[in-house]
Amino acid sequence: MARILAYTSPARGHLYPLVPILDELAGRGHEIAIRTLRSQVGLMEDRGFAAAPIAPRIEDLVHDDYTARTPQGSLRRGVAKFAARAEHEVPDLRDAIDAEQPDAILVDAMSWGASAAAAAWGGPWAQWFPYPLPVPSRDVPPFGPGLGPASGPLGRLRDRALRPLMISSMEKAFLPSVNAARASVGEASFASIDDMFTAAPLLLYMTAEPFEYPRSDWPACVRMVGPCCWDPPADPPAWLAEIEQPIVLVSTSSEFQDDGRLVTTALEALAHDDVHVVATIPAAEVPRASVPANAHVVQFLPHAPILARAACAVTHGGAGVTQKALAAGVPVCVVPFGRDQLEVARRVEVAGAGTRLPARRLNPDRLRAKIREAMSQRAGAGRVADGFAATGGAITAADAVEEHLDGQSRSSQRNSSSTTGLAS
């Protein structure tokens, strides 16, 4: 059995999808150590993991991309924050390696410094990625603006024209910072955006078709394992059982994004409808004065018991909560505010599993109409749920990690035998 060290960025949306995989590995006899947000250390210790916080200076670098006035400005701010964290992640992961003496490392793909340090470490390592993967493909639209898949000659012409521009833009934004982190540990620079997301020998990609667009040219390292949904254990509130109307779940980002107006708009839009709104806003203040009688607004509730009774979920387009709803067969109305959320929203629409409404067009009347439309698309949400389930989830992910460990072990044995033979 192996000792496996997991290292996350300071985001619950990156930690929670990993937990079922770590649980599965622990159940197979592997020892689990983890470095994650300080607020989640106790929760991970309760699962039997050797948990400790990432360096405070990493967690204190909070995203402020929502303050930018343009998408380009938002991207620059986001990249700057990941780059600033990367400088501290390198020594932080190295300290964790010294303390834990792992046999293998699992690294959050958006922890650029930790990924570089894991590659330089020399032992078996892998990444996980909980959002739409920005790896270019001849079969899908250029990543970023949330374009729909090409249809006909004009659509294919659009993709051919835009793809080099979008790839170049992403490479200019990401590669200098990523390569600076790699240079600091003696690793070669990446030449393309493909390298950035496919350098790990194994990438656990937390989605599946038909939510993700089908493509014929997936990199060999990518293993789709579905969203691996998980909620911290908590008893549902007593008032949940008393609700008789169809439930509409509304949820905002777990990292502050100034998307609280999604909740206030939803409350206004549905105040007089025969539904009950349950809104969770983990990174914002609860708007108590504006909560109507047919709504509850809280900072945190486990989503599973709500989704078990939900007619629709209204999200900001975060991959975690959106895929969690779809995995439960609940259709989604997505109002993307930025980041990768435009891509998530379009995938929901293309899969026939819900609707999308650009944040700039958000108002009560439009949101109400989009929610009602989404409610009629439960069959599409069911198809996505079936696709997620077919991947095997945490079991498939744990299998892939063990296969990677076994492959590395056999390779080491061959190298050892070869060296011994030459010495003799």
Summary of the structure (lengths in Angstrom):
residues: 424
radius of gyration: 21.8
end to end distance: 31.6
largest distance: 84.4
contacts: 1464
relative contact order: 0.12
helix: 50%
strand: 13%
